[in-house]
């Protein structure tokens, strides 16, 4: 890909049981004058699959100043000052549980095995759980 280079923040949400994948959760990211929104979902069209890690492109901005999470279960929380270049693992009602820099050779915190609450996290994010 020979497109423009820029910064990004990725967000991996962990919802409360039984919706541990946080499906339906809305996230609003503000970085200076840039405001973005995304919803955690598994697919949006016929025979499609979407990853549940959300990516917010920041261009030359270096951080998300405010991240508002509206959990699908009805709660809401705000996380401040997320620096670019990392995936943040955020648990419902518990805030940021881990920060995994992109320089670790991967851009997300992938789960091994199935999507149940008992699955383990790969890499350094495991220590947060």
KESEFI-406760 format. One line per 2 residues: their letters; for each residue z, y, x of N, C-alpha, C. Coordinates in Angstrom, 1 decimal, always signed. Layout:
% residues N
A	Z Y X Z Y X Z Y X | ...
% end
This chain:
% residues 129
XX	+0.0 -1.2 +0.8 +0.0 +0.0 +0.0 +0.0 +1.2 +0.9 | -1.0 +2.1 +0.7 -1.1 +3.3 +1.5 -0.8 +4.5 +0.7
XX	+0.1 +4.4 -0.2 +0.5 +5.5 -1.0 +1.5 +6.4 -0.3 | +2.0 +7.5 -1.0 +2.9 +8.4 -0.4 +4.3 +7.6 -0.2
XX	+5.0 +8.1 +0.8 +6.3 +7.5 +1.2 +7.4 +8.3 +0.6 | +8.4 +7.7 +0.0 +9.5 +8.5 -0.6 +10.8 +7.7 -0.6
XX	+11.8 +8.3 -1.1 +13.1 +7.6 -1.2 +13.3 +7.0 -2.6 | +14.2 +6.0 -2.7 +14.5 +5.4 -3.9 +15.9 +4.9 -4.0
XX	+16.4 +4.7 -5.2 +17.7 +4.1 -5.4 +17.4 +2.9 -6.4 | +18.0 +1.8 -6.1 +17.9 +0.7 -7.1 +19.3 +0.4 -7.7
XX	+19.3 -0.1 -8.9 +20.6 -0.3 -9.6 +20.6 -1.7 -10.2 | +21.6 -2.5 -9.9 +21.7 -3.8 -10.5 +23.0 -3.8 -11.3
XX	+22.8 -3.9 -12.7 +24.0 -3.8 -13.6 +24.5 -5.2 -13.9 | +25.8 -5.3 -14.0 +26.5 -6.5 -14.5 +27.3 -6.1 -15.7
XX	+26.8 -6.6 -16.9 +27.5 -6.3 -18.1 +28.7 -7.2 -18.4 | +29.5 -6.9 -19.4 +30.6 -7.7 -19.8 +30.0 -8.9 -20.6
XX	+30.8 -10.0 -20.5 +30.4 -11.2 -21.3 +30.3 -10.9 -22.7 | +29.3 -11.4 -23.5 +28.3 -12.4 -23.1 +27.0 -11.8 -22.5
XX	+26.9 -10.5 -22.5 +25.6 -9.9 -22.0 +25.8 -9.5 -20.5 | +26.0 -10.5 -19.7 +26.2 -10.3 -18.3 +25.0 -9.7 -17.6
XX	+23.8 -9.8 -18.1 +22.6 -9.2 -17.5 +22.4 -7.7 -17.9 | +23.3 -7.3 -18.8 +23.3 -5.9 -19.3 +22.0 -5.5 -20.0
XX	+21.3 -6.5 -20.7 +20.1 -6.2 -21.4 +20.3 -5.2 -22.5 | +19.3 -4.3 -22.6 +19.4 -3.2 -23.5 +20.2 -2.0 -23.1
XX	+20.8 -2.0 -21.9 +21.5 -0.9 -21.4 +20.5 +0.2 -20.9 | +20.8 +1.4 -21.3 +20.0 +2.6 -20.9 +20.7 +3.3 -19.7
XX	+19.9 +3.7 -18.7 +20.4 +4.4 -17.5 +19.6 +5.7 -17.4 | +20.3 +6.8 -17.1 +19.7 +8.1 -16.9 +20.1 +8.5 -15.5
XX	+19.1 +8.8 -14.7 +19.3 +9.2 -13.3 +18.8 +10.7 -13.1 | +19.7 +11.5 -12.5 +19.4 +12.9 -12.2 +19.5 +13.1 -10.7
XX	+18.4 +13.6 -10.1 +18.3 +13.9 -8.7 +17.7 +15.3 -8.6 | +18.6 +16.3 -8.5 +18.1 +17.7 -8.5 +17.4 +18.0 -9.8
XX	+16.1 +18.4 -9.7 +15.4 +18.8 -10.9 +14.7 +17.6 -11.6 | +14.8 +16.4 -11.0 +14.2 +15.2 -11.5 +15.1 +14.4 -12.4
XX	+14.7 +14.1 -13.6 +15.5 +13.3 -14.5 +14.6 +12.1 -14.9 | +15.2 +10.9 -14.8 +14.5 +9.7 -15.2 +15.4 +8.8 -16.0
XX	+14.7 +8.0 -16.8 +15.5 +7.0 -17.6 +14.8 +5.7 -17.6 | +15.6 +4.6 -17.7 +15.1 +3.3 -17.7 +16.0 +2.4 -18.5
XX	+15.5 +1.3 -19.1 +16.3 +0.4 -19.8 +16.2 -1.0 -19.2 | +17.3 -1.7 -19.1 +17.3 -3.1 -18.6 +16.7 -4.0 -19.7
XX	+15.6 -4.7 -19.3 +14.9 -5.6 -20.2 +14.3 -6.7 -19.4 | +13.9 -7.7 -20.1 +13.3 -8.9 -19.4 +11.8 -8.9 -19.5
XX	+11.3 -8.2 -20.5 +9.8 -8.2 -20.7 +9.4 -7.2 -21.7 | +8.2 -6.7 -21.6 +7.7 -5.7 -22.5 +6.4 -6.0 -23.2
XX	+5.8 -7.1 -22.9 +4.6 -7.5 -23.5 +4.4 -9.0 -23.5 | +3.4 -9.5 -24.1 +3.1 -10.9 -24.2 +3.0 -11.6 -22.8
XX	+3.8 -12.6 -22.7 +3.9 -13.4 -21.4 +4.2 -12.6 -20.2 | +5.1 -11.6 -20.4 +5.4 -10.8 -19.2 +6.9 -11.0 -18.9
XX	+7.2 -10.6 -17.7 +8.6 -10.7 -17.2 +8.9 -9.4 -16.4 | +10.0 -8.8 -16.6 +10.4 -7.6 -15.8 +11.7 -7.9 -15.1
XX	+11.8 -7.4 -13.8 +13.0 -7.7 -13.1 +14.1 -6.8 -13.8 | +15.3 -7.3 -13.7 +16.4 -6.5 -14.3 +17.0 -5.5 -13.4
XX	+16.6 -5.4 -12.1 +17.1 -4.4 -11.2 +16.2 -3.2 -11.5 | +16.9 -2.0 -11.7 +16.1 -0.8 -12.0 +15.9 +0.0 -10.8
XX	+14.7 +0.6 -10.6 +14.3 +1.4 -9.5 +14.0 +2.8 -9.9 | +14.6 +3.7 -9.2 +14.4 +5.1 -9.5 +13.8 +5.8 -8.2
XX	+12.5 +6.1 -8.3 +11.9 +6.8 -7.2 +12.3 +8.3 -7.1 | +12.6 +8.7 -5.9 +13.2 +10.0 -5.7 +12.3 +11.0 -5.0
XX	+11.1 +10.5 -4.5 +10.3 +11.4 -3.7 +11.0 +11.8 -2.4 | +11.1 +13.0 -2.1 +11.8 +13.5 -0.9 +13.3 +13.7 -1.1
XX	+13.8 +13.6 -2.3 +15.2 +13.8 -2.6 +16.0 +12.7 -2.0 | +17.2 +13.0 -1.6 +18.0 +12.0 -0.8 +19.1 +11.3 -1.6
XX	+19.3 +11.7 -2.8 +20.4 +11.0 -3.6 +20.2 +11.3 -5.1 | +20.7 +10.3 -5.8 +20.9 +10.5 -7.3 +22.2 +11.2 -7.4
XX	+22.2 +12.4 -7.9 +23.5 +13.2 -8.1 +24.3 +12.7 -9.2 | +23.7 +12.2 -10.3 +24.4 +11.7 -11.4 +23.6 +10.5 -12.1
XX	+24.3 +9.4 -12.3 +23.8 +8.3 -13.0 +24.6 +8.0 -14.2 | +24.0 +8.2 -15.4 +24.7 +7.9 -16.7 +24.3 +6.6 -17.2
XX	+25.2 +5.7 -17.5 +25.0 +4.4 -18.0 +25.5 +4.3 -19.4 | +24.6 +4.0 -20.3 +25.0 +3.7 -21.7 +24.8 +2.2 -22.0
XX	+26.0 +1.5 -21.8 +26.0 +0.1 -21.9 +25.6 -0.4 -23.3 | +24.9 -1.5 -23.4 +24.4 -2.0 -24.7 +25.5 -2.3 -25.7
XX	+26.7 -2.6 -25.1 +27.9 -2.9 -26.0 +28.5 -1.6 -26.5 | +28.1 -0.4 -26.2 +28.6 +0.8 -26.8 +29.3 +1.7 -25.8
XX	+29.8 +1.2 -24.7 +30.5 +2.1 -23.8 +29.5 +2.9 -22.9 | +30.1 +3.9 -22.2 +29.3 +4.7 -21.3 +30.1 +5.1 -20.1
XX	+29.5 +5.2 -19.0 +30.1 +5.6 -17.8 +29.2 +6.4 -16.9 | +29.7 +7.2 -16.0 +28.9 +8.0 -15.1 +29.3 +7.7 -13.6
XX	+28.3 +7.6 -12.8 +28.5 +7.4 -11.4 +27.8 +8.6 -10.7 | +28.5 +9.1 -9.7 +28.0 +10.3 -9.0 +27.6 +9.9 -7.5
XX	+26.6 +10.7 -7.0 +26.3 +10.7 -5.6 +25.9 +9.4 -5.0 | +24.8 +8.8 -5.5 +24.3 +7.6 -5.0 +23.2 +7.9 -3.9
XX	+23.5 +7.6 -2.7 +22.5 +7.9 -1.6 +21.3 +7.0 -1.7 | +20.1 +7.6 -1.3 +18.9 +6.8 -1.4 +18.9 +5.7 -0.3
XX	+18.0 +4.7 -0.5 +17.9 +3.7 +0.5 +18.7 +2.5 +0.3 | +19.2 +2.3 -1.0 +20.1 +1.2 -1.2 +20.0 +0.7 -2.6
XX	+20.5 -0.5 -2.8 +20.7 -1.1 -4.2 +22.2 -1.0 -4.5 | +22.5 -0.5 -5.6 +23.9 -0.4 -6.0 +24.2 -1.4 -7.1
XX	+25.3 -2.2 -6.9 +25.7 -3.2 -7.9 +26.8 -2.5 -8.7 | +26.6 -2.3 -10.0 +27.6 -1.6 -10.9 +28.0 -2.5 -12.0
XX	+29.3 -2.7 -12.1 +29.8 -3.6 -13.2 +30.4 -2.8 -14.3 | +30.1 -3.2 -15.5 +30.6 -2.5 -16.7 +32.1 -2.3 -16.7
XX	+32.5 -1.0 -16.7 +33.9 -0.6 -16.7 +34.6 -0.7 -15.4 | +33.8 -1.1 -14.3 +34.4 -1.2 -13.0 +33.7 -0.3 -11.9
XX	+32.6 +0.3 -12.3 +32.0 +1.2 -11.4 +31.2 +0.4 -10.3 | +30.9 +1.1 -9.2 +30.1 +0.5 -8.1 +30.9 -0.6 -7.4
XX	+30.4 -1.7 -7.4 +31.0 -2.9 -6.7 +30.5 -3.2 -5.3 | +29.2 -2.8 -5.1 +28.6 -3.0 -3.8 +27.4 -2.1 -3.6
XX	+27.2 -1.8 -2.3 +26.0 -1.0 -1.9 +25.3 -1.8 -0.8 | +24.0 -2.2 -1.1 +23.3 -3.0 -0.2 +22.1 -2.2 +0.3
XX	+22.1 -1.8 +1.6 +21.0 -1.0 +2.1 +19.7 -1.7 +2.1 | +18.6 -1.0 +1.9 +17.3 -1.6 +2.0 +17.0 -2.2 +3.4
XX	+17.6 -1.7 +4.4 +17.4 -2.2 +5.8 +17.9 -3.6 +6.0 | +18.5 -4.2 +5.0 +19.0 -5.6 +5.1 +17.8 -6.5 +4.9
XX	+16.6 -6.0 +4.7 +15.4 -6.9 +4.6 +15.1 -7.2 +3.2 | +15.8 -6.7 +2.2 +15.5 -6.9 +0.8 +15.8 -5.7 +0.0
XX	+15.2 -5.6 -1.1 +15.3 -4.3 -1.9 +16.2 -4.6 -3.1 | +16.8 -5.7 -3.3 +17.6 -6.0 -4.4 +18.8 -6.9 -4.1
XX	+19.6 -7.1 -5.1 +20.7 -8.1 -5.0 +20.4 -9.2 -6.0 | +19.7 -10.2 -5.5 +19.2 -11.3 -6.3 +20.2 -12.3 -6.5
XX	+20.2 -12.9 -7.7 +21.2 -14.0 -7.9 +20.6 -15.3 -7.6 | +21.4 -16.3 -7.1 +20.9 -17.6 -6.9 +21.1 -18.4 -8.2
XX	+20.2 -19.4 -8.5 +20.4 -20.2 -9.6 +20.2 -19.5 -10.9 | +21.0 -19.9 -11.9 +20.7 -19.4 -13.3 +21.4 -18.0 -13.4
XX	+21.3 -17.4 -14.6 +21.8 -16.1 -14.9 +23.2 -16.0 -15.5 | +23.9 -17.1 -15.4 +25.3 -17.1 -15.9 +26.3 -16.4 -15.1
XX	+27.4 -16.0 -15.6 +28.4 -15.3 -14.9 +28.9 -16.0 -13.7 | +28.8 -17.3 -13.6 +29.3 -18.1 -12.5 +28.4 -18.1 -11.3
XX	+27.2 -17.6 -11.4 +26.2 -17.6 -10.3 +26.7 -16.7 -9.2 | +26.4 -17.1 -8.0 +26.9 -16.3 -6.8 +25.8 -15.2 -6.4
XX	+26.3 -14.2 -5.8 +25.4 -13.1 -5.3 +24.9 -13.5 -3.9 | +23.7 -13.1 -3.5 +23.2 -13.4 -2.2 +23.7 -12.3 -1.3
XX	+24.0 -12.6 -0.1 +24.3 -11.6 +1.0 +25.6 -10.9 +0.8 | +25.7 -9.6 +1.2 +26.9 -8.9 +1.3 +27.4 -8.5 -0.1
XX	+26.6 -8.5 -1.1 +27.1 -8.2 -2.5 +28.1 -9.2 -3.0 | +28.0 -10.4 -2.4 +28.9 -11.5 -2.8 +30.4 -11.1 -2.7
XX	+30.7 -10.4 -1.7 +32.1 -10.0 -1.4 +32.7 -9.1 -2.5 | +31.8 -8.4 -3.2 +32.2 -7.4 -4.2 +32.7 -8.2 -5.5
X	+32.3 -9.4 -5.6 +32.5 -10.2 -6.8 +33.6 -11.1 -6.6
% end
